[in-house]
Amino acid sequence: MGLSDQVGVGDEAAVGDDGAGFSPNGVRLSAEHGGSSGGSRRYQLACARKYEILKLLVETRGRAVSFGDITKYFDRFVGPELQASRATLHDDLNGGLCDDMKLVERRARDRYELASPVRLWVFEEGPYSDRRQVRMKEKLEVARRCIETEREGSPLLGQRSCIITQGTSTEPLFKLFPDAEPRQRPQHVITNSLPGILELLTHGGLEFHVIGGRAAMRQGALFPQIPLSDDSSNEDGKGKVAKWLRQFEFNTIVLSCSSISPDGAIYCADGMTRFRKELIRVANQEQTVELIILADLSKLGGAPVGAHCHTVDWKEERHWLFVDKPKSEHKVKKLKEVMDGFGAALGEHFVLVDTSGDD
């Protein structure tokens, strides 16, 4: 069982409006521990803040996060009822999560990460399967909206030749394709997603090409194997990847990623930096290629996660970004502040997906 199962990461129902319900290490932290009603309320809010900190650390996939980035996360994405002074957040981290609960470790320069046993528990046993439990309702609805979206009267993916990279944000596409209208489905799919390949094999009906390479079960993907020929021995990594990509015919790229900065920089933490970098480069340069990025809200505006891939030229009108819509007005306001850098450039191609409907 991963940490997300234990503390309800990605499941907003796991922590109520009053913050109760946080249960790391099997310890139920709720109002009954708080004494008087005032103490109970303070305790509930402290639990909710710790939940938010743990959620952020889980989303960074084990990467240490500075205290400054944690405070930025609270300022941008956490509701006003959980806003606290820097001293209070320090106490939540050092006295609570580090010393008392042993779930977080403090590193040099005031940086924090999940404690080693927790990282092993969550990530080493199968991080991809763990991430598949995080915010999957939102990811499913974002993928559904992508399939249903039309531009100039034609479905965005309909009858296109699509490279769809691996990732928990793109995986729902493969689950949704069988039930989509025929006009909404791609004509051809090129992918390195292991779950995606299994879905395509199970349901049939779509022509697809597998990007060959080494199977990486922890990433749920095939690592693209880029052949080295005699005439490319003096090329740099960029040239080799670019030449290798030319063997595929595609006009749409659908990407997942680990985080997106306001200036359009894309980061990934699954080791496929060169692959994504060249795909984004092609999308920026080739006028006939559309780039679509699917992401859940946790990927935007926080500390960069993973290695820098490339920066998307959001001014290109053929690029799209689909993200789940924040559920509170406070988060909507903060998201707009974060996204001003490229949200305006994308215009209607920046799609906020309402995922608040009943399951």
Contacts in CASP RR format, 6 or more apart in sequence:
PFRMAT RR
TARGET T0000
AUTHOR 0000-0000-0000
METHOD contacts of the structure
MODEL  1
MGLSDQVGVGDEAAVGDDGAGFSPNGVRLSAEHGGSSGGSRRYQLACARK
YEILKLLVETRGRAVSFGDITKYFDRFVGPELQASRATLHDDLNGGLCDD
MKLVERRARDRYELASPVRLWVFEEGPYSDRRQVRMKEKLEVARRCIETE
REGSPLLGQRSCIITQGTSTEPLFKLFPDAEPRQRPQHVITNSLPGILEL
LTHGGLEFHVIGGRAAMRQGALFPQIPLSDDSSNEDGKGKVAKWLRQFEF
NTIVLSCSSISPDGAIYCADGMTRFRKELIRVANQEQTVELIILADLSKL
GGAPVGAHCHTVDWKEERHWLFVDKPKSEHKVKKLKEVMDGFGAALGEHF
VLVDTSGDD
2 121 0 8 1.000
2 122 0 8 1.000
2 125 0 8 1.000
2 130 0 8 1.000
3 9 0 8 1.000
3 24 0 8 1.000
3 54 0 8 1.000
3 58 0 8 1.000
3 114 0 8 1.000
3 118 0 8 1.000
3 121 0 8 1.000
3 122 0 8 1.000
3 130 0 8 1.000
4 10 0 8 1.000
4 11 0 8 1.000
4 58 0 8 1.000
4 122 0 8 1.000
4 130 0 8 1.000
4 133 0 8 1.000
4 134 0 8 1.000
5 133 0 8 1.000
6 23 0 8 1.000
6 24 0 8 1.000
6 25 0 8 1.000
6 26 0 8 1.000
7 14 0 8 1.000
7 22 0 8 1.000
7 23 0 8 1.000
7 24 0 8 1.000
7 51 0 8 1.000
7 54 0 8 1.000
7 55 0 8 1.000
8 14 0 8 1.000
8 15 0 8 1.000
9 54 0 8 1.000
9 55 0 8 1.000
9 58 0 8 1.000
9 59 0 8 1.000
9 134 0 8 1.000
10 55 0 8 1.000
10 133 0 8 1.000
10 134 0 8 1.000
10 135 0 8 1.000
12 327 0 8 1.000
14 21 0 8 1.000
14 22 0 8 1.000
14 51 0 8 1.000
15 21 0 8 1.000
15 22 0 8 1.000
15 47 0 8 1.000
15 48 0 8 1.000
15 51 0 8 1.000
16 48 0 8 1.000
18 31 0 8 1.000
18 41 0 8 1.000
18 44 0 8 1.000
18 48 0 8 1.000
19 44 0 8 1.000
19 45 0 8 1.000
19 47 0 8 1.000
19 48 0 8 1.000
19 51 0 8 1.000
20 29 0 8 1.000
20 30 0 8 1.000
20 31 0 8 1.000
20 44 0 8 1.000
20 47 0 8 1.000
21 28 0 8 1.000
21 29 0 8 1.000
21 30 0 8 1.000
21 47 0 8 1.000
22 29 0 8 1.000
22 47 0 8 1.000
22 48 0 8 1.000
22 50 0 8 1.000
22 51 0 8 1.000
23 29 0 8 1.000
24 50 0 8 1.000
24 54 0 8 1.000
24 101 0 8 1.000
24 103 0 8 1.000
25 101 0 8 1.000
25 102 0 8 1.000
25 103 0 8 1.000
27 101 0 8 1.000
29 43 0 8 1.000
29 47 0 8 1.000
30 44 0 8 1.000
30 47 0 8 1.000
31 40 0 8 1.000
31 43 0 8 1.000
31 44 0 8 1.000
33 43 0 8 1.000
34 40 0 8 1.000
34 42 0 8 1.000
34 43 0 8 1.000
35 43 0 8 1.000
45 81 0 8 1.000
45 82 0 8 1.000
45 84 0 8 1.000
46 92 0 8 1.000
48 82 0 8 1.000
49 74 0 8 1.000
49 78 0 8 1.000
49 82 0 8 1.000
49 84 0 8 1.000
49 88 0 8 1.000
49 89 0 8 1.000
49 92 0 8 1.000
50 92 0 8 1.000
50 96 0 8 1.000
50 97 0 8 1.000
50 101 0 8 1.000
52 73 0 8 1.000
52 74 0 8 1.000
52 78 0 8 1.000
52 82 0 8 1.000
53 70 0 8 1.000
53 89 0 8 1.000
53 92 0 8 1.000
53 93 0 8 1.000
53 97 0 8 1.000
53 104 0 8 1.000
53 112 0 8 1.000
54 97 0 8 1.000
54 103 0 8 1.000
54 104 0 8 1.000
54 114 0 8 1.000
55 298 0 8 1.000
56 65 0 8 1.000
56 70 0 8 1.000
56 73 0 8 1.000
57 65 0 8 1.000
57 104 0 8 1.000
57 112 0 8 1.000
57 113 0 8 1.000
57 114 0 8 1.000
58 114 0 8 1.000
58 122 0 8 1.000
58 134 0 8 1.000
59 134 0 8 1.000
59 298 0 8 1.000
59 305 0 8 1.000
60 113 0 8 1.000
60 269 0 8 1.000
60 303 0 8 1.000
60 305 0 8 1.000
61 123 0 8 1.000
61 127 0 8 1.000
61 258 0 8 1.000
61 269 0 8 1.000
61 305 0 8 1.000
61 306 0 8 1.000
62 113 0 8 1.000
62 114 0 8 1.000
62 119 0 8 1.000
62 123 0 8 1.000
63 113 0 8 1.000
63 269 0 8 1.000
63 303 0 8 1.000
63 305 0 8 1.000
63 306 0 8 1.000
64 107 0 8 1.000
64 111 0 8 1.000
64 112 0 8 1.000
64 113 0 8 1.000
65 111 0 8 1.000
65 112 0 8 1.000
65 113 0 8 1.000
65 303 0 8 1.000
66 109 0 8 1.000
66 110 0 8 1.000
66 111 0 8 1.000
66 112 0 8 1.000
66 303 0 8 1.000
67 86 0 8 1.000
67 89 0 8 1.000
67 90 0 8 1.000
67 93 0 8 1.000
67 110 0 8 1.000
67 111 0 8 1.000
67 112 0 8 1.000
68 110 0 8 1.000
69 302 0 8 1.000
69 303 0 8 1.000
70 89 0 8 1.000
70 93 0 8 1.000
70 112 0 8 1.000
71 86 0 8 1.000
71 89 0 8 1.000
72 302 0 8 1.000
72 303 0 8 1.000
73 302 0 8 1.000
73 303 0 8 1.000
74 82 0 8 1.000
74 83 0 8 1.000
74 84 0 8 1.000
74 89 0 8 1.000
75 83 0 8 1.000
75 334 0 8 1.000
76 301 0 8 1.000
76 302 0 8 1.000
76 334 0 8 1.000
76 335 0 8 1.000
76 337 0 8 1.000
76 338 0 8 1.000
77 297 0 8 1.000
77 301 0 8 1.000
77 302 0 8 1.000
77 331 0 8 1.000
77 334 0 8 1.000
77 335 0 8 1.000
79 328 0 8 1.000
79 330 0 8 1.000
79 331 0 8 1.000
80 330 0 8 1.000
84 92 0 8 1.000
93 104 0 8 1.000
93 106 0 8 1.000
93 112 0 8 1.000
94 106 0 8 1.000
97 103 0 8 1.000
97 104 0 8 1.000
97 112 0 8 1.000
98 104 0 8 1.000
98 105 0 8 1.000
98 106 0 8 1.000
98 112 0 8 1.000
102 115 0 8 1.000
103 114 0 8 1.000
103 115 0 8 1.000
103 118 0 8 1.000
104 112 0 8 1.000
104 113 0 8 1.000
104 114 0 8 1.000
104 115 0 8 1.000
105 112 0 8 1.000
105 113 0 8 1.000
105 114 0 8 1.000
105 115 0 8 1.000
105 116 0 8 1.000
106 112 0 8 1.000
107 113 0 8 1.000
113 119 0 8 1.000
114 122 0 8 1.000
122 130 0 8 1.000
123 130 0 8 1.000
126 217 0 8 1.000
126 218 0 8 1.000
127 218 0 8 1.000
127 219 0 8 1.000
128 167 0 8 1.000
128 168 0 8 1.000
128 217 0 8 1.000
128 218 0 8 1.000
128 219 0 8 1.000
128 220 0 8 1.000
131 168 0 8 1.000
132 168 0 8 1.000
132 171 0 8 1.000
134 168 0 8 1.000
135 296 0 8 1.000
135 297 0 8 1.000
135 298 0 8 1.000
135 324 0 8 1.000
136 168 0 8 1.000
136 172 0 8 1.000
137 355 0 8 1.000
137 359 0 8 1.000
138 296 0 8 1.000
138 297 0 8 1.000
138 324 0 8 1.000
138 353 0 8 1.000
138 355 0 8 1.000
139 168 0 8 1.000
139 169 0 8 1.000
139 171 0 8 1.000
139 172 0 8 1.000
139 294 0 8 1.000
139 296 0 8 1.000
139 324 0 8 1.000
140 172 0 8 1.000
140 175 0 8 1.000
140 176 0 8 1.000
141 324 0 8 1.000
141 353 0 8 1.000
141 354 0 8 1.000
141 355 0 8 1.000
142 169 0 8 1.000
142 172 0 8 1.000
142 294 0 8 1.000
142 295 0 8 1.000
142 296 0 8 1.000
142 322 0 8 1.000
142 323 0 8 1.000
142 324 0 8 1.000
142 353 0 8 1.000
142 355 0 8 1.000
143 169 0 8 1.000
143 170 0 8 1.000
143 172 0 8 1.000
143 173 0 8 1.000
143 175 0 8 1.000
143 176 0 8 1.000
143 294 0 8 1.000
143 322 0 8 1.000
144 172 0 8 1.000
144 176 0 8 1.000
145 322 0 8 1.000
145 351 0 8 1.000
145 353 0 8 1.000
146 156 0 8 1.000
146 157 0 8 1.000
146 173 0 8 1.000
146 254 0 8 1.000
146 292 0 8 1.000
146 294 0 8 1.000
146 320 0 8 1.000
146 322 0 8 1.000
146 351 0 8 1.000
147 155 0 8 1.000
147 156 0 8 1.000
147 157 0 8 1.000
147 173 0 8 1.000
147 176 0 8 1.000
147 177 0 8 1.000
147 180 0 8 1.000
147 184 0 8 1.000
148 155 0 8 1.000
148 184 0 8 1.000
149 155 0 8 1.000
149 156 0 8 1.000
149 320 0 8 1.000
149 322 0 8 1.000
149 351 0 8 1.000
150 156 0 8 1.000
155 181 0 8 1.000
155 183 0 8 1.000
155 184 0 8 1.000
156 252 0 8 1.000
156 290 0 8 1.000
156 292 0 8 1.000
156 320 0 8 1.000
157 184 0 8 1.000
157 185 0 8 1.000
157 186 0 8 1.000
157 252 0 8 1.000
157 254 0 8 1.000
157 292 0 8 1.000
158 183 0 8 1.000
158 184 0 8 1.000
158 185 0 8 1.000
158 186 0 8 1.000
158 187 0 8 1.000
159 183 0 8 1.000
159 185 0 8 1.000
159 186 0 8 1.000
159 187 0 8 1.000
160 186 0 8 1.000
160 187 0 8 1.000
160 188 0 8 1.000
160 251 0 8 1.000
160 252 0 8 1.000
160 290 0 8 1.000
161 186 0 8 1.000
161 187 0 8 1.000
161 188 0 8 1.000
161 190 0 8 1.000
161 249 0 8 1.000
161 250 0 8 1.000
161 251 0 8 1.000
161 252 0 8 1.000
162 186 0 8 1.000
162 188 0 8 1.000
162 189 0 8 1.000
162 190 0 8 1.000
162 250 0 8 1.000
162 252 0 8 1.000
162 253 0 8 1.000
162 254 0 8 1.000
163 190 0 8 1.000
163 191 0 8 1.000
163 248 0 8 1.000
163 250 0 8 1.000
163 252 0 8 1.000
163 253 0 8 1.000
163 254 0 8 1.000
163 279 0 8 1.000
164 170 0 8 1.000
164 173 0 8 1.000
164 174 0 8 1.000
164 189 0 8 1.000
164 190 0 8 1.000
164 191 0 8 1.000
164 193 0 8 1.000
164 196 0 8 1.000
164 254 0 8 1.000
165 191 0 8 1.000
165 192 0 8 1.000
165 193 0 8 1.000
165 253 0 8 1.000
165 254 0 8 1.000
165 255 0 8 1.000
165 256 0 8 1.000
165 272 0 8 1.000
165 275 0 8 1.000
165 276 0 8 1.000
165 279 0 8 1.000
166 191 0 8 1.000
166 192 0 8 1.000
166 193 0 8 1.000
166 194 0 8 1.000
166 219 0 8 1.000
166 220 0 8 1.000
166 221 0 8 1.000
166 222 0 8 1.000
166 256 0 8 1.000
166 270 0 8 1.000
166 272 0 8 1.000
167 193 0 8 1.000
167 220 0 8 1.000
167 221 0 8 1.000
167 256 0 8 1.000
167 270 0 8 1.000
168 256 0 8 1.000
169 256 0 8 1.000
169 257 0 8 1.000
169 294 0 8 1.000
169 295 0 8 1.000
169 296 0 8 1.000
169 299 0 8 1.000
170 193 0 8 1.000
170 254 0 8 1.000
170 255 0 8 1.000
170 256 0 8 1.000
170 294 0 8 1.000
171 193 0 8 1.000
171 195 0 8 1.000
171 196 0 8 1.000
173 254 0 8 1.000
173 294 0 8 1.000
174 191 0 8 1.000
174 193 0 8 1.000
174 195 0 8 1.000
174 196 0 8 1.000
174 199 0 8 1.000
174 200 0 8 1.000
175 199 0 8 1.000
177 185 0 8 1.000
177 186 0 8 1.000
177 199 0 8 1.000
177 200 0 8 1.000
177 203 0 8 1.000
177 206 0 8 1.000
178 199 0 8 1.000
178 203 0 8 1.000
178 204 0 8 1.000
178 205 0 8 1.000
185 206 0 8 1.000
186 206 0 8 1.000
186 252 0 8 1.000
187 207 0 8 1.000
188 206 0 8 1.000
188 207 0 8 1.000
188 208 0 8 1.000
188 209 0 8 1.000
188 249 0 8 1.000
188 250 0 8 1.000
189 200 0 8 1.000
189 206 0 8 1.000
189 207 0 8 1.000
189 208 0 8 1.000
189 209 0 8 1.000
190 208 0 8 1.000
190 209 0 8 1.000
190 211 0 8 1.000
190 248 0 8 1.000
190 250 0 8 1.000
191 197 0 8 1.000
191 200 0 8 1.000
191 208 0 8 1.000
191 209 0 8 1.000
191 210 0 8 1.000
191 211 0 8 1.000
192 210 0 8 1.000
192 211 0 8 1.000
192 212 0 8 1.000
192 213 0 8 1.000
192 221 0 8 1.000
192 222 0 8 1.000
192 223 0 8 1.000
192 224 0 8 1.000
192 275 0 8 1.000
193 220 0 8 1.000
193 221 0 8 1.000
194 215 0 8 1.000
194 217 0 8 1.000
194 220 0 8 1.000
194 221 0 8 1.000
194 222 0 8 1.000
195 220 0 8 1.000
197 208 0 8 1.000
197 210 0 8 1.000
200 206 0 8 1.000
200 208 0 8 1.000
209 248 0 8 1.000
210 222 0 8 1.000
211 222 0 8 1.000
211 224 0 8 1.000
211 248 0 8 1.000
212 222 0 8 1.000
212 224 0 8 1.000
212 225 0 8 1.000
213 222 0 8 1.000
213 223 0 8 1.000
213 224 0 8 1.000
213 225 0 8 1.000
214 222 0 8 1.000
214 223 0 8 1.000
214 225 0 8 1.000
215 222 0 8 1.000
215 223 0 8 1.000
216 222 0 8 1.000
216 223 0 8 1.000
219 270 0 8 1.000
219 271 0 8 1.000
219 272 0 8 1.000
221 270 0 8 1.000
221 272 0 8 1.000
223 271 0 8 1.000
223 272 0 8 1.000
224 244 0 8 1.000
224 272 0 8 1.000
224 275 0 8 1.000
226 240 0 8 1.000
226 241 0 8 1.000
226 244 0 8 1.000
227 244 0 8 1.000
228 240 0 8 1.000
232 239 0 8 1.000
232 240 0 8 1.000
232 243 0 8 1.000
235 243 0 8 1.000
237 274 0 8 1.000
238 274 0 8 1.000
238 277 0 8 1.000
238 278 0 8 1.000
238 281 0 8 1.000
241 274 0 8 1.000
241 275 0 8 1.000
241 277 0 8 1.000
241 278 0 8 1.000
242 278 0 8 1.000
242 281 0 8 1.000
242 282 0 8 1.000
245 278 0 8 1.000
245 279 0 8 1.000
245 282 0 8 1.000
250 289 0 8 1.000
251 288 0 8 1.000
251 289 0 8 1.000
251 290 0 8 1.000
252 289 0 8 1.000
252 290 0 8 1.000
252 291 0 8 1.000
252 292 0 8 1.000
253 279 0 8 1.000
253 280 0 8 1.000
253 282 0 8 1.000
253 283 0 8 1.000
253 289 0 8 1.000
253 290 0 8 1.000
253 291 0 8 1.000
253 292 0 8 1.000
254 292 0 8 1.000
254 293 0 8 1.000
254 294 0 8 1.000
255 266 0 8 1.000
255 276 0 8 1.000
255 279 0 8 1.000
255 280 0 8 1.000
255 291 0 8 1.000
255 292 0 8 1.000
255 293 0 8 1.000
255 294 0 8 1.000
256 293 0 8 1.000
256 294 0 8 1.000
256 295 0 8 1.000
257 266 0 8 1.000
257 267 0 8 1.000
257 268 0 8 1.000
257 276 0 8 1.000
257 293 0 8 1.000
257 295 0 8 1.000
257 299 0 8 1.000
257 309 0 8 1.000
258 267 0 8 1.000
258 268 0 8 1.000
258 269 0 8 1.000
258 270 0 8 1.000
258 299 0 8 1.000
258 305 0 8 1.000
258 306 0 8 1.000
259 266 0 8 1.000
259 267 0 8 1.000
259 299 0 8 1.000
259 300 0 8 1.000
259 301 0 8 1.000
259 302 0 8 1.000
259 303 0 8 1.000
259 304 0 8 1.000
259 305 0 8 1.000
259 306 0 8 1.000
260 266 0 8 1.000
260 267 0 8 1.000
260 293 0 8 1.000
260 295 0 8 1.000
260 299 0 8 1.000
260 300 0 8 1.000
260 301 0 8 1.000
260 321 0 8 1.000
261 267 0 8 1.000
261 301 0 8 1.000
261 304 0 8 1.000
262 301 0 8 1.000
262 338 0 8 1.000
262 339 0 8 1.000
262 340 0 8 1.000
262 341 0 8 1.000
262 342 0 8 1.000
263 311 0 8 1.000
263 341 0 8 1.000
263 342 0 8 1.000
264 311 0 8 1.000
264 312 0 8 1.000
264 314 0 8 1.000
264 342 0 8 1.000
265 304 0 8 1.000
265 308 0 8 1.000
265 309 0 8 1.000
265 310 0 8 1.000
265 311 0 8 1.000
265 312 0 8 1.000
266 276 0 8 1.000
266 280 0 8 1.000
266 293 0 8 1.000
266 308 0 8 1.000
266 309 0 8 1.000
266 310 0 8 1.000
266 311 0 8 1.000
266 312 0 8 1.000
267 304 0 8 1.000
267 305 0 8 1.000
267 306 0 8 1.000
267 307 0 8 1.000
267 308 0 8 1.000
267 309 0 8 1.000
268 276 0 8 1.000
268 306 0 8 1.000
268 307 0 8 1.000
268 309 0 8 1.000
269 305 0 8 1.000
269 306 0 8 1.000
269 307 0 8 1.000
271 307 0 8 1.000
273 307 0 8 1.000
273 308 0 8 1.000
273 309 0 8 1.000
276 309 0 8 1.000
276 310 0 8 1.000
277 309 0 8 1.000
277 310 0 8 1.000
279 291 0 8 1.000
280 291 0 8 1.000
280 309 0 8 1.000
280 310 0 8 1.000
280 311 0 8 1.000
280 312 0 8 1.000
281 310 0 8 1.000
282 289 0 8 1.000
283 289 0 8 1.000
283 290 0 8 1.000
283 291 0 8 1.000
283 312 0 8 1.000
283 316 0 8 1.000
283 319 0 8 1.000
284 291 0 8 1.000
284 310 0 8 1.000
284 312 0 8 1.000
284 313 0 8 1.000
284 316 0 8 1.000
287 318 0 8 1.000
289 318 0 8 1.000
290 318 0 8 1.000
290 319 0 8 1.000
290 320 0 8 1.000
291 312 0 8 1.000
291 316 0 8 1.000
291 318 0 8 1.000
291 319 0 8 1.000
291 320 0 8 1.000
292 319 0 8 1.000
292 320 0 8 1.000
292 321 0 8 1.000
292 322 0 8 1.000
293 312 0 8 1.000
293 319 0 8 1.000
293 320 0 8 1.000
293 321 0 8 1.000
293 322 0 8 1.000
294 322 0 8 1.000
295 321 0 8 1.000
295 322 0 8 1.000
295 323 0 8 1.000
296 323 0 8 1.000
296 324 0 8 1.000
297 323 0 8 1.000
297 324 0 8 1.000
297 325 0 8 1.000
297 326 0 8 1.000
297 331 0 8 1.000
297 335 0 8 1.000
299 305 0 8 1.000
299 323 0 8 1.000
300 323 0 8 1.000
300 335 0 8 1.000
300 338 0 8 1.000
300 339 0 8 1.000
301 338 0 8 1.000
302 338 0 8 1.000
312 319 0 8 1.000
312 342 0 8 1.000
313 319 0 8 1.000
314 321 0 8 1.000
314 342 0 8 1.000
314 343 0 8 1.000
314 345 0 8 1.000
314 346 0 8 1.000
315 345 0 8 1.000
317 349 0 8 1.000
319 346 0 8 1.000
319 349 0 8 1.000
320 346 0 8 1.000
320 349 0 8 1.000
320 350 0 8 1.000
320 351 0 8 1.000
321 342 0 8 1.000
321 343 0 8 1.000
321 346 0 8 1.000
321 349 0 8 1.000
321 350 0 8 1.000
321 351 0 8 1.000
322 351 0 8 1.000
322 353 0 8 1.000
323 350 0 8 1.000
323 351 0 8 1.000
323 352 0 8 1.000
323 353 0 8 1.000
324 352 0 8 1.000
324 353 0 8 1.000
324 354 0 8 1.000
324 355 0 8 1.000
325 332 0 8 1.000
325 352 0 8 1.000
325 353 0 8 1.000
325 354 0 8 1.000
325 355 0 8 1.000
325 356 0 8 1.000
326 332 0 8 1.000
326 334 0 8 1.000
326 335 0 8 1.000
327 356 0 8 1.000
339 350 0 8 1.000
342 350 0 8 1.000
343 350 0 8 1.000
END
